[in-house]
Amino acid sequence: MIQAMIEIPEEANQILNIVKARYNLKTKSEAIAKIVIECGGNILEPELRPEYLQKLQKIEKEGYGETFISIRQLREKIEKG
């Protein structure tokens, strides 16, 4: 385990205390680790959720991924259906 001495503003300290209490953690180090892990998933490239992949496949089958050569072709497609 890596140890580090850090300086944080009072507001960050209050947030750490809230996270610590909410998740019943013993130390602020555990609270920092929890926050970093949860936020890190949003920062790093997340894998696509299976339900999103299914939605993309459905869109492709329905023709929403279709390309049009001209505005006229698009207009005809819209007016038909």
N, C-alpha and C positions, 0 to 999 in steps of 0.2 A: 504494500500500500504506500502511496506517495503522500508525503506531508507537505503542506504549504502554509505559510503565514500570509494572510491577505488582509487588506483593509477594505471595508465595505461601508457605504453610507448607512445612515440610521434607517432609512426607508427599506433598504435591502435586508437589514437585520430584522426588521419587523416582519417582512415577508417570510424570511427563514423561520422565524418563530411560529408563524401561522402554519407553514407547511409542516414543520416539526410536530405541532399539536394535531393537525388534521390527520396526518398519516401515522400518528402515534410512534414517532421516531425518537430515539434516545439522544442523538446529538445533532448539532447543526451540520456536521460533516455529512451525516446521512441525508439531511434535508438538501444540502447542496448537490449531492450525488443524484438524488431523486429528480431534482429540477433539471440538472444537466442531461440526464438520460432521457427524460420526457421531451425536453426542448430539442435535444440533439436529433431525435427521430424526425422532427419537422424540418430541421435545417438540412440534414443529409438527404440524399435522394431516396424517398420511400418507395417500396415496391408497390405496384398497382394492386389495389384490393380486388379480389376475385369478382365481386359484384360490379365493379367498374368495368372490368374486362368483358363481362357478360353484356353490360349495357352497350359497350363499343361494338361488340359482335352483332347485337340486335340492330343498331343503327346502320351498320354496313349492309345487313341483309335487307333492310327496308329501303335502301337506296339513298340515305342521307349523305353518304360519302361520295355520291355521284358528281362527276364534273360535267360542265356544259361548255360547248364550243362558243356559244353566243348568248346574248341576252334574250334573243327571240326563242331559242331552244329552252331556256330556263322559264320564260313566260308561258310557253306552251305546256310545259310540265306542271306549272303551278295552276294554270287554268283548267287542266284536265282533272285535277284531283284533289 
